[in-house]
Amino acid sequence: MNFPFFLARRIAFSGKQNFSRFIIRIAIVAVALSVAVMIAASAFIAGFKTEISRKIFEFWGHIHISDTAYSLSFEPQPIERDQAFYPSLDTIREIEFSEPETILGIETGRTVTGRSHGGIRHIQAFAHKPGIIRTKSAMEGILLKGIGPDFDWSHLDPYLLEGKPFTFDDSTASRGIIISRQTADRLQVGVGDRFIVHFVKENEQLRRRFDVAGIYKTGLEEYDRKFALCDIRMVQDLMGWNANQVAGFEVWLEDIRDLELYNTYIYDEVLPPDLLCVSIREKFPAIFEWLDLQDYNEVVILALMLAVAIVNMITALLVLVLERSTMIGVLKALGETNGRIRQVFLYHAAVITVTGMFWGNMLGIGFCMLQDKFHFISLNEADYYLSYAPVALNWLPLLLINLGTLFITLIFLLLPSFAVANVSPVRAIQFK
């Protein structure tokens, strides 16, 4: 029989009301609150990053392929739609890669091979052209993004508030247009309304009439107010291109972890020399740098909450040692070693920690599930791109939080447990 564990269990569940019982309850509450906050912080940050990334990726794609003369101007150089990789690129399910082996950031001189986490999900052609929308009461600058029959409407469905996708007629270009909620409100138009869009081409003004087919809202206000979707043939006509010329291609991946891998693979192995591919992270670096900063916030929160739990557990352990000094003296008089007596208090501390972790998990997971269902924590969508705080409960981070809390707390409790060695058996028994 494991005597230290048996004794620790008897002490922990004795039910005796004393001062240490009060301290233990405080320690349990502190551990529970710390674990609950860590779970909630991890879930909120993961949910926030996931939702923002999903909005960007689903609406814009993961990788853009265009002419090598591509710049940040909105007047692209045309490329041919008929390419060796289009549309067969989305048949790639996974790729193998080789890279130098590194240990702690130092290259070992050897090469390791691996496989991608997924493949290429979809590829579609696009074109764009800037213009000015004019109605009877307002004017609004807009960037028309032309899409074709290969457009995957499932990317837009979660954000389509009103109306429906426009159809592509084989003979004539559709005049349907999908604008953002922000643009519709400023222009005071709705589904079924019409307006004129003015364009400039070689110092000549062009006009085209569009019918509002739908209204979308991604919550990315900076981009919602700029972009509208229309038939790619309208843009090709405005740019003076033929039906086989487009501005580029958008590529969607099955797993975001493969972003840089596929960006390099497509550039090196797939594209001809006159084409360039750019990842969405390179096109919108500010948003992704902002998202990466959330990782530092998570580390700070986890460290602070873990420190609170450790300090309270150290206090509880010292109180237990002082209150049980007579028991320590008797055990020493009976021949028990300091090491085995320390195990009694470490087992007791582990019981306290696990109890606090149990209630912390109930509180943290329950809170996250309620937020996921009822969205009672709201956000300013103009600042955070979301109307509510999203949560993403992933079991691996949840497991790591629990195991890390238990392990690190017990490691820090080793030092105060050495207070057992300072208890003299004679003095402890005489004091009793």
C-alpha positions as CSV (number, residue, x, y, z in Angstrom):
1,M,0.0,0.0,0.0
2,N,1.2,3.5,-0.8
3,F,1.2,4.9,2.7
4,P,1.8,8.6,1.8
5,F,-1.1,8.6,-0.6
6,F,-3.3,6.8,1.9
7,L,-2.5,9.3,4.6
8,A,-3.0,12.3,2.2
9,R,-6.4,11.0,1.2
10,R,-7.5,10.5,4.8
11,I,-6.4,14.1,5.7
12,A,-8.0,15.6,2.6
13,F,-11.4,13.9,3.1
14,S,-11.5,13.9,6.9
15,G,-14.2,16.6,7.0
16,K,-12.6,18.2,10.1
17,Q,-13.4,21.9,10.3
18,N,-10.3,23.9,11.0
19,F,-8.3,26.9,9.8
20,S,-6.6,24.9,7.1
21,R,-10.0,23.9,5.7
22,F,-10.8,27.5,5.0
23,I,-7.4,28.1,3.3
24,I,-7.9,24.9,1.2
25,R,-11.2,26.2,0.0
26,I,-9.6,29.5,-1.0
27,A,-6.9,27.6,-2.9
28,I,-9.5,25.5,-4.7
29,V,-11.5,28.6,-5.7
30,A,-8.2,30.3,-6.9
31,V,-7.2,27.3,-9.0
32,A,-10.8,26.9,-10.3
33,L,-10.9,30.6,-11.4
34,S,-7.4,30.5,-12.9
35,V,-8.2,27.4,-14.9
36,A,-11.6,28.8,-16.0
37,V,-10.0,32.1,-17.2
38,M,-7.2,30.2,-19.0
39,I,-9.8,28.0,-20.8
40,A,-11.9,31.0,-21.7
41,A,-9.0,33.1,-22.8
42,S,-7.6,30.3,-25.0
43,A,-11.1,29.6,-26.5
44,F,-11.8,33.3,-27.2
45,I,-8.5,34.0,-28.8
46,A,-8.7,30.8,-30.9
47,G,-12.2,31.6,-31.9
48,F,-11.3,35.2,-32.7
49,K,-8.4,34.2,-35.0
50,T,-10.4,31.4,-36.6
51,E,-13.4,33.6,-37.5
52,I,-11.3,36.5,-38.8
53,S,-9.1,34.2,-40.9
54,R,-12.2,32.4,-42.2
55,K,-13.8,35.6,-43.3
56,I,-10.6,36.7,-45.2
57,F,-9.9,33.3,-46.7
58,E,-13.4,32.3,-47.7
59,F,-14.0,35.7,-49.4
60,W,-10.6,36.3,-51.0
61,G,-9.0,32.8,-51.3
62,H,-5.6,31.7,-49.9
63,I,-3.4,32.3,-52.9
64,H,-3.7,34.7,-55.9
65,I,-2.1,34.0,-59.2
66,S,-1.6,37.0,-61.6
67,D,0.8,38.5,-64.1
68,T,4.4,39.2,-62.8
69,A,3.8,42.9,-63.4
70,Y,1.1,42.8,-60.7
71,S,1.2,45.8,-58.4
72,L,-1.1,47.4,-55.8
73,S,-2.8,49.4,-58.5
74,F,-6.3,48.4,-59.5
75,E,-5.5,48.2,-63.3
76,P,-4.2,44.6,-63.7
77,Q,-2.5,43.2,-66.8
78,P,-4.5,40.5,-68.5
79,I,-3.4,36.9,-68.6
80,E,-4.9,34.0,-70.6
81,R,-7.6,31.9,-68.9
82,D,-6.4,28.9,-70.8
83,Q,-3.5,27.7,-68.6
84,A,-2.1,24.2,-68.1
85,F,-3.0,24.4,-64.4
86,Y,-6.6,25.6,-64.8
87,P,-8.9,24.1,-63.7
88,S,-6.9,20.9,-63.0
89,L,-5.0,22.5,-60.1
90,D,-7.8,21.6,-57.7
91,T,-7.3,17.9,-58.3
92,I,-4.1,18.0,-56.1
93,R,-4.8,16.3,-52.9
94,E,-1.4,16.4,-51.2
95,I,2.2,17.0,-52.0
96,E,5.5,15.8,-50.6
97,F,8.2,18.2,-49.6
98,S,11.8,18.2,-48.4
99,E,13.5,20.7,-46.0
100,P,16.7,20.9,-44.0
101,E,16.4,19.3,-40.6
102,T,16.8,21.7,-37.7
103,I,17.3,21.2,-34.0
104,L,16.6,24.3,-31.8
105,G,16.9,26.4,-34.9
106,I,20.3,25.0,-35.9
107,E,20.5,23.1,-39.2
108,T,21.9,19.6,-38.8
109,G,23.0,19.2,-42.5
110,R,20.4,16.4,-43.1
111,T,17.2,16.6,-45.1
112,V,13.8,15.5,-43.9
113,T,10.7,14.8,-46.0
114,G,7.0,15.3,-45.2
115,R,3.5,15.6,-46.6
116,S,1.1,18.5,-46.8
117,H,-1.9,18.4,-44.4
118,G,-4.4,18.6,-47.3
119,G,-4.7,19.5,-51.0
120,I,-6.1,22.3,-53.2
121,R,-9.9,22.7,-52.8
122,H,-10.8,25.2,-55.5
123,I,-9.5,27.5,-58.2
124,Q,-11.4,30.2,-60.0
125,A,-10.7,33.1,-62.4
126,F,-11.4,36.8,-61.5
127,A,-11.0,40.3,-62.9
128,H,-11.5,43.7,-61.3
129,K,-12.1,47.3,-62.3
130,P,-12.6,50.5,-60.2
131,G,-15.6,52.7,-60.8
132,I,-18.0,55.2,-59.2
133,I,-21.6,54.4,-58.3
134,R,-24.0,57.2,-58.8
135,T,-27.6,57.4,-57.6
136,K,-30.0,60.2,-57.3
137,S,-28.9,61.0,-53.7
138,A,-25.2,59.8,-53.4
139,M,-22.0,58.8,-55.1
140,E,-19.7,55.9,-54.0
141,G,-16.3,54.6,-55.2
142,I,-16.3,50.9,-55.7
143,L,-14.0,48.1,-57.0
144,L,-15.9,45.7,-59.2
145,K,-14.7,42.1,-58.8
146,G,-15.8,40.1,-61.8
147,I,-16.6,36.4,-61.2
148,G,-17.5,33.6,-63.6
149,P,-19.4,30.3,-63.6
150,D,-16.5,28.7,-61.8
151,F,-17.2,30.9,-58.7
152,D,-17.9,28.9,-55.6
153,W,-21.0,30.5,-54.1
154,S,-20.6,28.6,-50.9
155,H,-17.8,31.0,-50.0
156,L,-20.3,33.9,-50.1
157,D,-23.4,32.1,-48.7
158,P,-22.5,32.8,-45.0
159,Y,-22.3,36.5,-45.6
160,L,-25.2,37.0,-48.1
161,L,-27.9,38.9,-46.1
162,E,-30.4,39.7,-48.8
163,G,-31.1,38.6,-52.3
164,K,-29.5,35.7,-54.1
165,P,-26.6,34.9,-56.5
166,F,-27.0,36.2,-60.0
167,T,-27.1,33.8,-62.9
168,F,-24.7,33.5,-65.8
169,D,-26.4,33.5,-69.2
170,D,-24.5,31.9,-72.1
171,S,-25.3,34.7,-74.5
172,T,-25.2,37.9,-72.6
173,A,-23.4,39.2,-69.5
174,S,-25.5,39.5,-66.4
175,R,-26.2,43.0,-65.0
176,G,-26.6,41.7,-61.5
177,I,-24.4,43.1,-58.8
178,I,-23.8,42.1,-55.2
179,I,-22.8,45.0,-52.9
180,S,-22.0,45.2,-49.2
181,R,-24.5,46.3,-46.5
182,Q,-22.3,49.3,-45.9
183,T,-22.4,50.4,-49.5
184,A,-26.2,49.8,-49.8
185,D,-26.9,51.9,-46.7
186,R,-24.8,54.8,-47.9
187,L,-26.4,54.7,-51.4
188,Q,-29.9,54.0,-49.9
189,V,-30.6,51.2,-52.3
190,G,-31.9,47.6,-51.8
191,V,-32.3,44.4,-53.7
192,G,-34.0,45.0,-57.1
193,D,-32.9,48.7,-57.3
194,R,-30.8,49.9,-60.2
195,F,-27.9,52.4,-60.4
196,I,-25.3,53.6,-62.9
197,V,-21.5,52.9,-62.4
198,H,-19.1,55.3,-64.1
199,F,-15.7,54.1,-65.4
200,V,-12.7,55.8,-67.0
201,K,-10.8,54.1,-69.8
202,E,-8.1,55.9,-71.7
203,N,-9.5,59.3,-70.7
204,E,-12.9,58.2,-71.9
205,Q,-15.9,58.0,-69.5
206,L,-18.0,54.8,-69.7
207,R,-21.3,54.0,-68.0
208,R,-22.9,50.7,-67.2
209,R,-26.2,50.0,-65.5
210,F,-26.4,47.3,-62.8
211,D,-29.3,45.7,-60.9
212,V,-28.8,44.9,-57.2
213,A,-29.1,41.1,-56.9
214,G,-27.9,40.8,-53.3
215,I,-26.4,42.4,-50.3
216,Y,-23.5,40.9,-48.3
217,K,-21.7,41.7,-45.1
218,T,-18.4,40.1,-43.9
219,G,-17.8,42.5,-41.1
220,L,-14.5,43.5,-42.6
221,E,-15.6,47.1,-43.0
222,E,-12.4,48.3,-44.6
223,Y,-13.0,45.9,-47.5
224,D,-16.8,45.7,-47.5
225,R,-17.0,49.4,-48.5
226,K,-14.6,48.8,-51.5
227,F,-15.8,45.6,-53.2
228,A,-18.8,44.5,-55.2
229,L,-19.3,41.3,-57.2
230,C,-20.5,41.2,-60.8
231,D,-20.3,39.1,-64.0
232,I,-16.7,38.8,-65.1
233,R,-17.8,39.5,-68.7
234,M,-18.8,43.1,-67.7
235,V,-15.3,43.7,-66.4
236,Q,-13.7,42.2,-69.5
237,D,-15.8,44.4,-71.7
238,L,-14.9,47.5,-69.7
239,M,-11.2,46.6,-69.8
240,G,-11.3,45.8,-73.6
241,W,-10.3,42.2,-73.0
242,N,-11.6,39.2,-74.9
243,A,-13.4,36.3,-73.2
244,N,-10.2,34.4,-72.6
245,Q,-8.5,37.1,-70.7
246,V,-8.7,37.5,-66.9
247,A,-6.8,39.4,-64.1
248,G,-5.8,36.2,-62.3
249,F,-6.9,33.2,-60.4
250,E,-7.9,32.6,-56.7
251,V,-6.9,29.4,-55.1
252,W,-8.4,27.8,-51.9
253,L,-6.6,25.2,-49.8
254,E,-8.0,22.5,-47.7
255,D,-5.8,23.3,-44.7
256,I,-4.5,26.8,-43.9
257,R,-1.3,25.2,-42.4
258,D,-0.2,24.5,-46.0
259,L,-0.4,28.2,-47.1
260,E,3.3,28.9,-47.5
261,L,4.1,25.3,-48.6
262,Y,1.6,25.5,-51.5
263,N,2.5,29.1,-52.3
264,T,6.1,28.0,-52.9
265,Y,5.0,24.8,-54.7
266,I,2.7,26.6,-57.1
267,Y,5.4,29.2,-57.9
268,D,8.2,26.7,-58.4
269,E,6.5,23.7,-59.9
270,V,3.2,24.9,-61.5
271,L,3.3,28.4,-62.9
272,P,5.0,29.5,-66.1
273,P,7.7,32.1,-65.9
274,D,5.4,35.0,-66.8
275,L,3.0,34.4,-63.8
276,L,3.3,35.2,-60.1
277,C,1.5,33.8,-57.0
278,V,1.0,35.7,-53.8
279,S,-0.5,34.4,-50.5
280,I,-3.3,36.3,-48.9
281,R,-1.0,36.8,-45.9
282,E,1.4,38.8,-48.1
283,K,-1.5,40.8,-49.6
284,F,-3.0,41.8,-46.2
285,P,0.0,41.7,-43.8
286,A,-1.5,44.2,-41.3
287,I,-4.5,42.0,-40.4
288,F,-2.3,38.9,-40.0
289,E,0.3,40.7,-37.9
290,W,-2.6,41.9,-35.7
291,L,-3.9,38.4,-35.3
292,D,-0.4,37.1,-34.5
293,L,-0.2,39.7,-31.6
294,Q,-3.1,37.8,-30.0
295,D,-0.8,34.9,-29.2
296,Y,1.3,37.2,-27.0
297,N,-1.9,38.3,-25.1
298,E,-2.8,34.6,-24.6
299,V,0.7,33.8,-23.2
300,V,0.5,36.8,-20.8
301,I,-3.0,35.8,-19.6
302,L,-2.1,32.1,-19.1
303,A,1.1,33.1,-17.2
304,L,-0.7,35.5,-14.9
305,M,-3.5,33.0,-14.1
306,L,-1.0,30.2,-13.5
307,A,1.0,32.5,-11.2
308,V,-2.2,33.1,-9.1
309,A,-2.9,29.4,-8.8
310,I,0.7,28.7,-7.8
311,V,0.9,31.4,-5.1
312,N,-2.4,30.2,-3.6
313,M,-1.3,26.6,-3.6
314,I,2.1,27.5,-2.0
315,T,0.2,29.4,0.8
316,A,-2.1,26.4,1.3
317,L,0.7,23.9,1.5
318,L,2.7,26.0,4.0
319,V,-0.5,26.3,6.2
320,L,-1.0,22.5,6.0
321,V,2.6,21.9,7.0
322,L,2.4,24.3,10.0
323,E,-1.0,22.9,11.1
324,R,0.2,19.3,10.8
325,S,3.5,19.8,12.6
326,T,2.5,17.4,15.4
327,M,1.6,14.7,12.8
328,I,5.0,15.3,11.1
329,G,6.8,15.0,14.5
330,V,5.0,11.7,15.3
331,L,5.7,10.3,11.8
332,K,9.4,11.2,12.2
333,A,9.5,9.6,15.6
334,L,8.0,6.4,14.0
335,G,10.8,6.3,11.5
336,E,9.3,8.0,8.4
337,T,11.8,9.9,6.3
338,N,11.4,13.5,5.3
339,G,10.9,12.5,1.6
340,R,8.0,10.2,2.4
341,I,6.4,12.9,4.6
342,R,6.8,15.4,1.8
343,Q,5.0,13.0,-0.5
344,V,2.0,13.2,1.9
345,F,1.7,16.9,1.5
346,L,2.4,16.9,-2.2
347,Y,-0.4,14.2,-2.7
348,H,-2.7,16.5,-0.6
349,A,-1.7,19.5,-2.7
350,A,-2.4,17.4,-5.9
351,V,-5.9,16.5,-4.6
352,I,-6.6,20.2,-4.0
353,T,-5.3,21.2,-7.4
354,V,-7.2,18.5,-9.2
355,T,-10.4,19.5,-7.3
356,G,-9.9,23.1,-8.4
357,M,-9.2,22.1,-12.0
358,F,-12.4,20.0,-12.1
359,W,-14.5,23.0,-11.1
360,G,-12.5,25.3,-13.3
361,N,-13.2,23.1,-16.3
362,M,-16.9,23.0,-15.5
363,L,-16.9,26.8,-15.2
364,G,-14.7,27.6,-18.2
365,I,-16.2,25.1,-20.6
366,G,-19.8,26.0,-19.5
367,F,-19.1,29.7,-19.9
368,C,-17.7,29.1,-23.4
369,M,-20.7,26.9,-24.5
370,L,-23.1,29.6,-23.3
371,Q,-21.3,32.3,-25.1
372,D,-21.2,30.1,-28.3
373,K,-25.0,29.7,-28.1
374,F,-26.3,33.0,-26.8
375,H,-23.5,35.5,-27.8
376,F,-24.0,37.6,-24.8
377,I,-20.5,39.2,-25.0
378,S,-20.8,41.6,-28.0
379,L,-18.1,43.5,-29.8
380,N,-17.8,46.7,-31.8
381,E,-17.8,45.3,-35.3
382,A,-16.1,48.3,-36.8
383,D,-13.1,47.8,-34.5
384,Y,-13.0,44.0,-34.2
385,Y,-14.6,42.8,-37.5
386,L,-17.0,40.7,-35.4
387,S,-20.3,41.5,-33.7
388,Y,-19.7,39.1,-30.9
389,A,-16.9,37.3,-29.2
390,P,-16.5,33.9,-30.9
391,V,-15.2,30.8,-29.1
392,A,-13.4,27.7,-30.4
393,L,-13.1,24.9,-27.8
394,N,-10.3,22.7,-29.0
395,W,-9.6,19.6,-27.0
396,L,-5.8,19.6,-27.4
397,P,-5.3,23.1,-25.9
398,L,-7.8,22.2,-23.2
399,L,-5.8,19.1,-22.3
400,L,-2.5,21.0,-22.4
401,I,-3.9,23.7,-20.0
402,N,-5.0,21.0,-17.5
403,L,-1.8,18.9,-17.7
404,G,0.4,22.0,-17.7
405,T,-1.4,23.5,-14.7
406,L,-1.1,20.3,-12.6
407,F,2.5,19.7,-13.6
408,I,3.8,23.2,-13.2
409,T,2.0,23.8,-9.9
410,L,3.4,20.6,-8.4
411,I,6.9,21.5,-9.5
412,F,6.6,24.9,-7.8
413,L,5.3,23.1,-4.6
414,L,8.4,21.0,-4.3
415,L,10.4,23.9,-2.7
416,P,7.9,24.8,0.1
417,S,7.4,21.1,0.8
418,F,11.0,21.0,2.2
419,A,9.6,22.9,5.2
420,V,8.8,19.4,6.5
421,A,12.6,18.9,7.2
422,N,12.6,21.9,9.6
423,V,10.0,20.3,11.9
424,S,11.7,18.8,15.0
425,P,10.0,15.6,16.3
426,V,10.7,16.5,20.0
427,R,9.5,20.1,19.7
428,A,6.4,19.1,17.7
429,I,5.3,16.5,20.2
430,Q,6.1,18.7,23.2
431,F,4.1,21.6,21.6
432,K,1.1,19.3,21.4
